[in-house]
Amino acid sequence: MKNSLQPDFIVFEASINPMPILDVYLKDAWYAGKDSQKIDIQLVQAVTTGFEEPYALSLFAGRVLRFAPPEGMSTTGDNKGYIGYLLSVGTQHIQRNTLIADRWMELEWKIKGQRETDVQYLSWSFRGGAKFHSHPEISDSFMLGLRRNRIDYQKSDDTFLRDIGIEYQLDVLQSNFAPSRQTLIIDKHWPMHQDKLTFSLGFGVVWQGEDRYLGNLAKGYDKWTLVLRPNMKF
């Protein structure tokens, strides 16, 4: 915690969120304006919701720690902990399956890490920060978030509760600190016990306050959105 105030490590990253991009494409190419396909639209939204940007460019500055393997075990994957500052930028925002021109910037302080051995995978992330938008009808916000994921590759009597992940994020308006968005997702993992192949299915909800968007963007917003997130880890 103390050493994070003096960063000695820099990471550049470019990320793409394919599922929200697919949702935007499907709206334009398939179900736009078709009321008879409302159920199909809601199902696609449940699978693709949760990300507000199609892509991001990021710069991390902080400290990096490599974890030693537990006694008698070998490690695979990243097996590192990160603590420091993360600056992310982009030029597009997604609202109700529609791309909106918006030069946004997010600055956050973050602790994250990952440990993976022959018998277990564990990852965690704690972060807090602020997000700023150039679009006048998208409110600036402060954010607090946490995520924790665990997979046990060895079967045991209490495997069901061990193979659980949780993600929660709270956004509040910078203007009056009123809650503007909350996201809760719980993941259940089913290890296949063959080369650590794991199928995961996330269930959750996204709640959105009425002041998150203003003007025309505030019309017809969904206060509650179901999240259904399938995933495969290998």
N, C-alpha and C positions, 0 to 999 in steps of 0.2 A: 504493500500500500504506500509506504513512504517513498520507496525507490521509483514508483510510477510518476512522481512529479518531475523526474529527470529522465526523459526517454532516451534510450540508446539503440532503438531498433525501429525500422520503418518498413511498412508493407504497403505496396500498391495493389489494388484489386479492382477488377471489372466483373460485375455480376449481371446475369439475365434471369428474369422470372418467366419461364415459358408458359406456365398455366394461365396467368392473367392475360398474356398476349394471345393465347389460344381463345380465351373467352371473348376478347375484343374482335378477333377475326370471325368467330362463329356468329356474333351478333350482326356483323355486317353482311356475312355471306350466307347465313342459313335461316335464323329465326327472327330477323328484324321485322317488327310490325305484325307478327302472327300470334294473335291472342290464343288460338287453339293449341299452341305449343308452350303455354305458360308453365306447365309442370316440367317440361324439358328444360326451359330457361332456368327455373329454380334449381334443378339438379346440377346443371352446368355451373351456375353461380356458387353452389355449395362446394363443388370440387375446386374451383379456381379462385375463390375469394381469400382474403387475408393479406394480399400484397397490393400496395397502392401505387407501385411504380413498375414499369416494364423492365427497367434496367437502372444500374447505379454505378458510379465511379467512386472509389473509396481510397482514403489514405489513413493508415493506422500508424500512430507514433507512441511507443511505450516500451515496456519490458517484456521479454520472452523467457520462459523457464521450461527446460526440458525435464520431464519426469523420468526417474530411474525405474526400471522394472521391479516389481515385488520379488522377494526372495523365492527362487525356484521357478519363476515364470519368465516368459518372454513377452515382449510387447510388439504391437504392430500399429500401423497408422501414424497419426501426427504425434500423439503423446506429449503435448505441450500446453502450457498455460500462458495466457496473454493478459496484460493489464495496461491500460493507458487510454489514449484519446483516439476517437475515430471520426473523421470528417467524410461525409458522403454527399454527392451532388448528382443531379439529373435534370432533365428538361421536360419530362412528361409525368402526368398524374392520371390515374385510372379511377373513374367514378361511374358506377352503374354500367360497367362494361364499355365505357367510352373513354378514349384518350383525350386529355385536356393539356394544352400547352401551358406548362408551369415550370419555371426555373426554381427548383427547390434546393435547400441545403439543410443538412442535419449534422449537428455536432453532439457527440455523446462521450461519456466516460464509461469504460467497459472492463469487465473481468470475464474471461471465458477460458475454457479448457476442455481437453479431451484425454481420456485414458482408455486404452484398449489392450487387453491381455488375451491369452488363449481362452479364458473362461468368461470374460465380462467386457462390456462396452459401457463407458460412462462419459457423459458430456454435460456441461453446465454453462450458463451465461447469465450475468447480472449487468444491467446497464441503465443509465439515466441520461437524459439530454434534452435538447430543444430542436425543433424543426421549423424552418421558415419557408414561406411560399411567396413567389412573385405574383401569382394570380390573386386579384383582390377579393374573390369570393371563396377562397380557401383559407381558413383560420390558422394562424400560427399556434403551435402547441408545445408544451413540455411533456416528457414521456418518462415512465419508469417501466422496466420489463424484466422478467426472469424466465429462464428456460432450464429444464433439467431432463435428461434422458438416460435411461438405463436398460441394458439388455443383458440377460444372463444366458450364456450358450449351454450351460449344463443344467439339465432338468433337476428340479427339486420339488418338494411338496408345496412350497409357497411361491412357485415360479410366476403365477398369475400376477401377483402384486409387484414382483420384482421387475417384470418386463413392462414398465409403465413410464411414460414421459408426460411432462406437463409444461405448458407455456402460457404465461399471462402477461398482458401489457395494458397499462392505464395511460391514456392521454388526457391532459387537461388544457384548457384554453389559456394562452398567455395573458389574455385581457382580464380575466376574472377568476381563473383557476377552477372553473366549472368543468366537470368531466365531459369530454367530447367523444371519447371512443374507448371501449374496453374489448379485449380479445382474450378468450379462454379456450384452449385446445388441450385435450387429453389424448395421448397416443397409446395404443396397445400394440405390443410387438409379439410376433410369433416366430421365434428362431427355427430354422429348418435343420440345424445341427449338421449342415454339410457346407463346409467352407464359409461358415458364418453368414450364409444367406438368410435374410430376415425380411418377412413381410410385415408392414405396419399399417394401421388404419387409425387416423385421427378423427375425433369427434369434438365439436365445439360450437361456439356462437361468437358473433361479433355484434356488439351493441354500439350504436352511433347516436350521439346527441344532436339536437336540432340546430345548435349553433356552430357545428363543425363546418357547414357550408352556408354561404350567404347568397342572397339574390336568386338568380335563375338556377344555380346549382343546388339550392335548398329545396326545390320543388320535387315532390314525389320521391323523397329519399326513403330507404328502408331502415327502420329503427333496429330491427333484429335480422340477422342473416345467419343461416345454418352453415357450418363448416364441415365438410366431409373430405378428408385428405388421405388418399392411399399413397403408399410409398414402398419402395423396395431397396434394401441396403445390402450391399455385397462387398 
